[in-house]
Amino acid sequence: MVTALADDSWWYDLSGVNAALVDDGGTLTLVDTGLPWHGNELIAGLSEAGYELRDLDRILLTHFDFDHVGGLSAFDGVDVTIYVGERDAPLVTGDQRPPLGNHKGAFQRLVSSFLDVPANDVVPLADGDTVGSFTAYHTPGHTPGHVCYVSEVLSLGLLGDLVREDGGRFQPSPWLVSYDTDSVARSIRDFAERAPDFEVAVPGHGIPFQKNGSEKLADLAATL
Ligand SMILES: [Zn+2]
């Protein structure tokens, strides 16, 4: 099931993890792909929003994690381009394996055997790179290559696991699932400072905000 967040964006609630669908000025964009068994639900969501599978043009990934890249191979037969932060890109393509020397990396290494390398091209993004109306913001901490995406035209922020929503407010990504929590806090402050204002904010977990998204983020940044 998808829920409309605005005229051009929809939220997938994939039992505990979020994905989003965005019509970026006619370029249909999926943001994150849930767990390996969410492929069919992601494809069903396209038709619920009024599109067909072949309409899908691109996939933006906020980061490499089991619950955000899991459904990627469901799109192997479709001509889409996959975008991901440059530090996480070699993990998506299987060119690198997660590091065992970090608690989060070791967990990623453990579950990465359940992930298939996608057939579609993977394009690495640096901080400030743009894809359609989206700008990528490198926000390391949860993973080294984590990025948030903001579209000023759509007034939409895709926050991945930089933060999660809990009880109507944003919280930083917790230690257990992060590479480095000091870096998460720095990234939240830095991103809140640099990004333009946006109304709709979709975190990787929890309920998206349809209004005052960047203000909610600024509220959290002020406490860190
Ligand atoms: Zn996650």
py3Dmol code that shows the C-alpha trace and the ligand (Angstrom):
import py3Dmol

protein = """\
ATOM      1  CA  MET A   1       0.000   0.000   0.000  1.00  0.00           C
ATOM      2  CA  VAL A   2       1.198   3.476  -0.803  1.00  0.00           C
ATOM      3  CA  THR A   3      -0.025   6.655   0.885  1.00  0.00           C
ATOM      4  CA  ALA A   4       0.093   9.991  -0.949  1.00  0.00           C
ATOM      5  CA  LEU A   5       2.263  12.558   0.872  1.00  0.00           C
ATOM      6  CA  ALA A   6       1.766  15.346  -1.671  1.00  0.00           C
ATOM      7  CA  ASP A   7       0.711  15.665  -5.343  1.00  0.00           C
ATOM      8  CA  ASP A   8       3.916  14.036  -6.582  1.00  0.00           C
ATOM      9  CA  SER A   9       5.065  11.781  -3.752  1.00  0.00           C
ATOM     10  CA  TRP A  10       3.950   8.585  -2.057  1.00  0.00           C
ATOM     11  CA  TRP A  11       5.062   6.727   1.053  1.00  0.00           C
ATOM     12  CA  TYR A  12       5.550   2.971   1.238  1.00  0.00           C
ATOM     13  CA  ASP A  13       5.194   1.621   4.780  1.00  0.00           C
ATOM     14  CA  LEU A  14       6.996  -1.703   4.346  1.00  0.00           C
ATOM     15  CA  SER A  15       6.332  -3.029   7.853  1.00  0.00           C
ATOM     16  CA  GLY A  16       8.964  -1.072   9.737  1.00  0.00           C
ATOM     17  CA  VAL A  17      11.003   0.434   6.918  1.00  0.00           C
ATOM     18  CA  ASN A  18      10.036   3.202   4.514  1.00  0.00           C
ATOM     19  CA  ALA A  19      10.460   3.717   0.798  1.00  0.00           C
ATOM     20  CA  ALA A  20       9.060   6.523  -1.338  1.00  0.00           C
ATOM     21  CA  LEU A  21       7.874   7.055  -4.882  1.00  0.00           C
ATOM     22  CA  VAL A  22       8.327  10.490  -6.451  1.00  0.00           C
ATOM     23  CA  ASP A  23       7.212  11.862  -9.794  1.00  0.00           C
ATOM     24  CA  ASP A  24      10.117  14.226 -10.331  1.00  0.00           C
ATOM     25  CA  GLY A  25       8.755  16.363 -13.153  1.00  0.00           C
ATOM     26  CA  GLY A  26       7.837  13.285 -15.197  1.00  0.00           C
ATOM     27  CA  THR A  27      10.822  11.168 -14.140  1.00  0.00           C
ATOM     28  CA  LEU A  28       9.504   8.423 -11.900  1.00  0.00           C
ATOM     29  CA  THR A  29      11.842   7.851  -8.982  1.00  0.00           C
ATOM     30  CA  LEU A  30      11.829   5.158  -6.307  1.00  0.00           C
ATOM     31  CA  VAL A  31      13.672   6.019  -3.108  1.00  0.00           C
ATOM     32  CA  ASP A  32      15.075   2.976  -1.263  1.00  0.00           C
ATOM     33  CA  THR A  33      13.812  -0.548  -1.834  1.00  0.00           C
ATOM     34  CA  GLY A  34      13.055  -2.193   1.528  1.00  0.00           C
ATOM     35  CA  LEU A  35      14.032  -5.751   2.403  1.00  0.00           C
ATOM     36  CA  PRO A  36      14.702  -8.583  -0.109  1.00  0.00           C
ATOM     37  CA  TRP A  37      11.081  -9.804   0.088  1.00  0.00           C
ATOM     38  CA  HIS A  38       9.531  -6.355  -0.551  1.00  0.00           C
ATOM     39  CA  GLY A  39       9.978  -6.445  -4.355  1.00  0.00           C
ATOM     40  CA  ASN A  40       6.356  -7.322  -5.168  1.00  0.00           C
ATOM     41  CA  GLU A  41       5.005  -4.736  -2.731  1.00  0.00           C
ATOM     42  CA  LEU A  42       7.189  -2.052  -4.326  1.00  0.00           C
ATOM     43  CA  ILE A  43       5.937  -2.974  -7.805  1.00  0.00           C
ATOM     44  CA  ALA A  44       2.291  -3.070  -6.606  1.00  0.00           C
ATOM     45  CA  GLY A  45       2.742   0.438  -5.180  1.00  0.00           C
ATOM     46  CA  LEU A  46       3.608   1.774  -8.616  1.00  0.00           C
ATOM     47  CA  SER A  47       0.172   0.825  -9.962  1.00  0.00           C
ATOM     48  CA  GLU A  48      -1.570   2.080  -6.816  1.00  0.00           C
ATOM     49  CA  ALA A  49      -0.016   5.465  -7.563  1.00  0.00           C
ATOM     50  CA  GLY A  50      -1.188   5.237 -11.197  1.00  0.00           C
ATOM     51  CA  TYR A  51       2.013   4.088 -12.937  1.00  0.00           C
ATOM     52  CA  GLU A  52       3.344   0.974 -14.566  1.00  0.00           C
ATOM     53  CA  LEU A  53       6.581  -0.822 -13.868  1.00  0.00           C
ATOM     54  CA  ARG A  54       8.041   0.313 -17.182  1.00  0.00           C
ATOM     55  CA  ASP A  55       7.447   3.961 -16.162  1.00  0.00           C
ATOM     56  CA  LEU A  56      10.123   3.696 -13.480  1.00  0.00           C
ATOM     57  CA  ASP A  57      13.248   5.654 -14.473  1.00  0.00           C
ATOM     58  CA  ARG A  58      15.545   5.733 -11.490  1.00  0.00           C
ATOM     59  CA  ILE A  59      16.192   4.490  -7.974  1.00  0.00           C
ATOM     60  CA  LEU A  60      17.795   6.755  -5.374  1.00  0.00           C
ATOM     61  CA  LEU A  61      19.357   4.916  -2.429  1.00  0.00           C
ATOM     62  CA  THR A  62      19.991   6.755   0.816  1.00  0.00           C
ATOM     63  CA  HIS A  63      22.553   4.154   1.898  1.00  0.00           C
ATOM     64  CA  PHE A  64      23.707   0.558   1.728  1.00  0.00           C
ATOM     65  CA  ASP A  65      21.762  -1.456   4.290  1.00  0.00           C
ATOM     66  CA  PHE A  66      19.854  -4.727   4.139  1.00  0.00           C
ATOM     67  CA  ASP A  67      16.516  -2.959   4.718  1.00  0.00           C
ATOM     68  CA  HIS A  68      17.042  -0.223   2.092  1.00  0.00           C
ATOM     69  CA  VAL A  69      18.696  -2.019  -0.843  1.00  0.00           C
ATOM     70  CA  GLY A  70      16.998  -5.417  -0.342  1.00  0.00           C
ATOM     71  CA  GLY A  71      14.407  -5.057  -3.120  1.00  0.00           C
ATOM     72  CA  LEU A  72      16.840  -3.784  -5.780  1.00  0.00           C
ATOM     73  CA  SER A  73      16.987  -6.978  -7.838  1.00  0.00           C
ATOM     74  CA  ALA A  74      13.192  -6.900  -8.276  1.00  0.00           C
ATOM     75  CA  PHE A  75      13.960  -4.212 -10.897  1.00  0.00           C
ATOM     76  CA  ASP A  76      16.629  -6.156 -12.800  1.00  0.00           C
ATOM     77  CA  GLY A  77      14.368  -6.536 -15.848  1.00  0.00           C
ATOM     78  CA  VAL A  78      13.552  -2.810 -16.007  1.00  0.00           C
ATOM     79  CA  ASP A  79      15.839  -0.153 -17.434  1.00  0.00           C
ATOM     80  CA  VAL A  80      16.502   2.010 -14.370  1.00  0.00           C
ATOM     81  CA  THR A  81      19.600   3.790 -13.102  1.00  0.00           C
ATOM     82  CA  ILE A  82      20.538   3.341  -9.454  1.00  0.00           C
ATOM     83  CA  TYR A  83      22.140   6.236  -7.547  1.00  0.00           C
ATOM     84  CA  VAL A  84      23.904   5.944  -4.185  1.00  0.00           C
ATOM     85  CA  GLY A  85      26.499   7.881  -2.167  1.00  0.00           C
ATOM     86  CA  GLU A  86      30.035   7.201  -3.423  1.00  0.00           C
ATOM     87  CA  ARG A  87      31.304   5.606  -0.196  1.00  0.00           C
ATOM     88  CA  ASP A  88      28.436   3.066  -0.160  1.00  0.00           C
ATOM     89  CA  ALA A  89      28.427   2.395  -3.932  1.00  0.00           C
ATOM     90  CA  PRO A  90      31.104  -0.385  -3.930  1.00  0.00           C
ATOM     91  CA  LEU A  91      29.030  -2.248  -1.328  1.00  0.00           C
ATOM     92  CA  VAL A  92      25.927  -2.095  -3.549  1.00  0.00           C
ATOM     93  CA  THR A  93      27.881  -3.377  -6.570  1.00  0.00           C
ATOM     94  CA  GLY A  94      29.602  -6.076  -4.487  1.00  0.00           C
ATOM     95  CA  ASP A  95      33.069  -4.657  -5.291  1.00  0.00           C
ATOM     96  CA  GLN A  96      33.719  -4.213  -1.576  1.00  0.00           C
ATOM     97  CA  ARG A  97      32.512  -6.056   1.506  1.00  0.00           C
ATOM     98  CA  PRO A  98      31.455  -4.312   4.723  1.00  0.00           C
ATOM     99  CA  PRO A  99      34.337  -3.980   7.251  1.00  0.00           C
ATOM    100  CA  LEU A 100      34.408  -6.476  10.119  1.00  0.00           C
ATOM    101  CA  GLY A 101      36.232  -4.016  12.395  1.00  0.00           C
ATOM    102  CA  ASN A 102      33.093  -1.932  13.061  1.00  0.00           C
ATOM    103  CA  HIS A 103      30.036  -3.358  14.911  1.00  0.00           C
ATOM    104  CA  LYS A 104      27.672  -2.100  12.196  1.00  0.00           C
ATOM    105  CA  GLY A 105      29.963  -3.261   9.398  1.00  0.00           C
ATOM    106  CA  ALA A 106      30.161  -6.731  10.923  1.00  0.00           C
ATOM    107  CA  PHE A 107      26.360  -6.927  10.993  1.00  0.00           C
ATOM    108  CA  GLN A 108      26.189  -5.760   7.379  1.00  0.00           C
ATOM    109  CA  ARG A 109      28.755  -8.426   6.434  1.00  0.00           C
ATOM    110  CA  LEU A 110      26.614 -11.074   8.127  1.00  0.00           C
ATOM    111  CA  VAL A 111      23.410 -10.207   6.258  1.00  0.00           C
ATOM    112  CA  SER A 112      24.979  -9.219   2.925  1.00  0.00           C
ATOM    113  CA  SER A 113      24.955 -12.859   1.811  1.00  0.00           C
ATOM    114  CA  PHE A 114      21.171 -12.456   1.483  1.00  0.00           C
ATOM    115  CA  LEU A 115      21.576  -9.591  -0.994  1.00  0.00           C
ATOM    116  CA  ASP A 116      21.915  -9.923  -4.761  1.00  0.00           C
ATOM    117  CA  VAL A 117      24.030  -7.518  -6.781  1.00  0.00           C
ATOM    118  CA  PRO A 118      21.626  -5.514  -8.998  1.00  0.00           C
ATOM    119  CA  ALA A 119      21.866  -5.890 -12.783  1.00  0.00           C
ATOM    120  CA  ASN A 120      21.263  -2.168 -13.414  1.00  0.00           C
ATOM    121  CA  ASP A 121      23.980   0.493 -13.512  1.00  0.00           C
ATOM    122  CA  VAL A 122      24.974   2.000 -10.175  1.00  0.00           C
ATOM    123  CA  VAL A 123      26.029   5.675 -10.278  1.00  0.00           C
ATOM    124  CA  PRO A 124      28.017   6.984  -7.275  1.00  0.00           C
ATOM    125  CA  LEU A 125      27.093  10.434  -5.979  1.00  0.00           C
ATOM    126  CA  ALA A 126      29.329  12.984  -4.267  1.00  0.00           C
ATOM    127  CA  ASP A 127      28.100  15.674  -1.902  1.00  0.00           C
ATOM    128  CA  GLY A 128      26.270  18.360  -3.899  1.00  0.00           C
ATOM    129  CA  ASP A 129      25.649  16.192  -6.973  1.00  0.00           C
ATOM    130  CA  THR A 130      22.206  16.597  -8.498  1.00  0.00           C
ATOM    131  CA  VAL A 131      19.840  14.004  -9.971  1.00  0.00           C
ATOM    132  CA  GLY A 132      16.812  15.635 -11.575  1.00  0.00           C
ATOM    133  CA  SER A 133      15.483  18.135  -9.028  1.00  0.00           C
ATOM    134  CA  PHE A 134      17.286  16.374  -6.152  1.00  0.00           C
ATOM    135  CA  THR A 135      20.546  17.427  -4.537  1.00  0.00           C
ATOM    136  CA  ALA A 136      22.527  14.783  -2.644  1.00  0.00           C
ATOM    137  CA  TYR A 137      23.889  15.712   0.810  1.00  0.00           C
ATOM    138  CA  HIS A 138      26.616  13.465   2.162  1.00  0.00           C
ATOM    139  CA  THR A 139      25.516  12.736   5.737  1.00  0.00           C
ATOM    140  CA  PRO A 140      27.876  10.035   7.073  1.00  0.00           C
ATOM    141  CA  GLY A 141      27.489   8.252  10.414  1.00  0.00           C
ATOM    142  CA  HIS A 142      24.737   5.676  10.030  1.00  0.00           C
ATOM    143  CA  THR A 143      26.869   4.407   7.132  1.00  0.00           C
ATOM    144  CA  PRO A 144      30.017   6.051   5.704  1.00  0.00           C
ATOM    145  CA  GLY A 145      28.309   6.838   2.391  1.00  0.00           C
ATOM    146  CA  HIS A 146      24.869   7.844   3.669  1.00  0.00           C
ATOM    147  CA  VAL A 147      23.191  10.621   1.668  1.00  0.00           C
ATOM    148  CA  CYS A 148      19.990  12.625   2.125  1.00  0.00           C
ATOM    149  CA  TYR A 149      18.201  14.020  -0.916  1.00  0.00           C
ATOM    150  CA  VAL A 150      16.353  17.322  -1.079  1.00  0.00           C
ATOM    151  CA  SER A 151      14.184  18.614  -3.909  1.00  0.00           C
ATOM    152  CA  GLU A 152      13.490  22.288  -3.411  1.00  0.00           C
ATOM    153  CA  VAL A 153      10.889  22.329  -6.219  1.00  0.00           C
ATOM    154  CA  LEU A 154       8.941  19.480  -4.647  1.00  0.00           C
ATOM    155  CA  SER A 155       9.633  20.754  -1.101  1.00  0.00           C
ATOM    156  CA  LEU A 156      10.671  17.221  -0.231  1.00  0.00           C
ATOM    157  CA  GLY A 157      13.472  15.840   1.949  1.00  0.00           C
ATOM    158  CA  LEU A 158      14.409  12.146   1.861  1.00  0.00           C
ATOM    159  CA  LEU A 159      16.326  11.562   5.048  1.00  0.00           C
ATOM    160  CA  GLY A 160      17.078   7.837   5.063  1.00  0.00           C
ATOM    161  CA  ASP A 161      18.541   6.689   8.382  1.00  0.00           C
ATOM    162  CA  LEU A 162      20.171   9.972   9.345  1.00  0.00           C
ATOM    163  CA  VAL A 163      17.156  10.250  11.655  1.00  0.00           C
ATOM    164  CA  ARG A 164      14.065   8.247  12.493  1.00  0.00           C
ATOM    165  CA  GLU A 165      10.622   9.475  13.519  1.00  0.00           C
ATOM    166  CA  ASP A 166       9.467   8.524  16.988  1.00  0.00           C
ATOM    167  CA  GLY A 167       6.450  10.021  18.763  1.00  0.00           C
ATOM    168  CA  GLY A 168       6.051  12.956  16.383  1.00  0.00           C
ATOM    169  CA  ARG A 169       9.680  14.073  16.402  1.00  0.00           C
ATOM    170  CA  PHE A 170      12.972  13.126  14.835  1.00  0.00           C
ATOM    171  CA  GLN A 171      15.614  11.184  16.761  1.00  0.00           C
ATOM    172  CA  PRO A 172      19.199  10.515  15.639  1.00  0.00           C
ATOM    173  CA  SER A 173      19.995   7.093  14.240  1.00  0.00           C
ATOM    174  CA  PRO A 174      20.901   5.008  17.351  1.00  0.00           C
ATOM    175  CA  TRP A 175      24.356   3.567  18.173  1.00  0.00           C
ATOM    176  CA  LEU A 176      23.493  -0.069  17.580  1.00  0.00           C
ATOM    177  CA  VAL A 177      22.705   0.447  13.900  1.00  0.00           C
ATOM    178  CA  SER A 178      25.227   3.225  13.183  1.00  0.00           C
ATOM    179  CA  TYR A 179      28.897   3.173  12.218  1.00  0.00           C
ATOM    180  CA  ASP A 180      29.584   6.294  14.285  1.00  0.00           C
ATOM    181  CA  THR A 181      27.053   8.238  16.388  1.00  0.00           C
ATOM    182  CA  ASP A 182      29.248  11.371  16.800  1.00  0.00           C
ATOM    183  CA  SER A 183      29.334  11.546  13.054  1.00  0.00           C
ATOM    184  CA  VAL A 184      25.520  11.105  12.915  1.00  0.00           C
ATOM    185  CA  ALA A 185      25.102  14.134  15.222  1.00  0.00           C
ATOM    186  CA  ARG A 186      27.544  16.208  13.140  1.00  0.00           C
ATOM    187  CA  SER A 187      25.747  15.231   9.946  1.00  0.00           C
ATOM    188  CA  ILE A 188      22.350  16.218  11.377  1.00  0.00           C
ATOM    189  CA  ARG A 189      23.644  19.675  12.398  1.00  0.00           C
ATOM    190  CA  ASP A 190      25.478  20.150   9.112  1.00  0.00           C
ATOM    191  CA  PHE A 191      22.562  19.007   6.966  1.00  0.00           C
ATOM    192  CA  ALA A 192      20.033  21.143   8.902  1.00  0.00           C
ATOM    193  CA  GLU A 193      22.307  24.122   8.299  1.00  0.00           C
ATOM    194  CA  ARG A 194      23.008  23.546   4.610  1.00  0.00           C
ATOM    195  CA  ALA A 195      19.743  22.173   3.194  1.00  0.00           C
ATOM    196  CA  PRO A 196      16.957  24.432   1.926  1.00  0.00           C
ATOM    197  CA  ASP A 197      13.588  24.363   3.714  1.00  0.00           C
ATOM    198  CA  PHE A 198      11.192  21.551   2.843  1.00  0.00           C
ATOM    199  CA  GLU A 199       7.695  20.605   3.997  1.00  0.00           C
ATOM    200  CA  VAL A 200       7.517  16.853   3.348  1.00  0.00           C
ATOM    201  CA  ALA A 201      10.167  14.784   5.140  1.00  0.00           C
ATOM    202  CA  VAL A 202      10.504  11.021   4.765  1.00  0.00           C
ATOM    203  CA  PRO A 203      12.774   9.238   7.285  1.00  0.00           C
ATOM    204  CA  GLY A 204      13.870   5.630   6.768  1.00  0.00           C
ATOM    205  CA  HIS A 205      11.812   4.512   9.757  1.00  0.00           C
ATOM    206  CA  GLY A 206       8.736   6.006  11.444  1.00  0.00           C
ATOM    207  CA  ILE A 207       5.997   8.216  10.058  1.00  0.00           C
ATOM    208  CA  PRO A 208       6.860  10.890   7.459  1.00  0.00           C
ATOM    209  CA  PHE A 209       5.972  14.528   8.060  1.00  0.00           C
ATOM    210  CA  GLN A 210       3.800  16.219   5.437  1.00  0.00           C
ATOM    211  CA  LYS A 211       4.422  19.702   6.879  1.00  0.00           C
ATOM    212  CA  ASN A 212       7.368  21.536   8.460  1.00  0.00           C
ATOM    213  CA  GLY A 213       9.821  18.718   7.734  1.00  0.00           C
ATOM    214  CA  SER A 214      12.957  20.860   7.824  1.00  0.00           C
ATOM    215  CA  GLU A 215      11.738  22.625  10.994  1.00  0.00           C
ATOM    216  CA  LYS A 216      11.394  19.249  12.727  1.00  0.00           C
ATOM    217  CA  LEU A 217      14.948  18.486  11.714  1.00  0.00           C
ATOM    218  CA  ALA A 218      16.170  21.872  12.941  1.00  0.00           C
ATOM    219  CA  ASP A 219      14.447  21.183  16.299  1.00  0.00           C
ATOM    220  CA  LEU A 220      16.532  18.033  16.674  1.00  0.00           C
ATOM    221  CA  ALA A 221      19.742  19.690  15.455  1.00  0.00           C
ATOM    222  CA  ALA A 222      19.335  22.365  18.165  1.00  0.00           C
ATOM    223  CA  THR A 223      19.489  19.680  20.879  1.00  0.00           C
ATOM    224  CA  LEU A 224      22.718  18.069  19.615  1.00  0.00           C
TER     225      LEU A 224
END
"""
ligand_1 = """\
1
ZN
Zn 17.140 1.344 7.978
"""
view = py3Dmol.view(width=600, height=400)
view.addModel(protein, "pdb")
view.setStyle({"model": 0}, {"cartoon": {"style": "trace"}})
view.addModel(ligand_1, "xyz")
view.setStyle({"model": 1}, {"stick": {}})
view.zoomTo()
view.show()
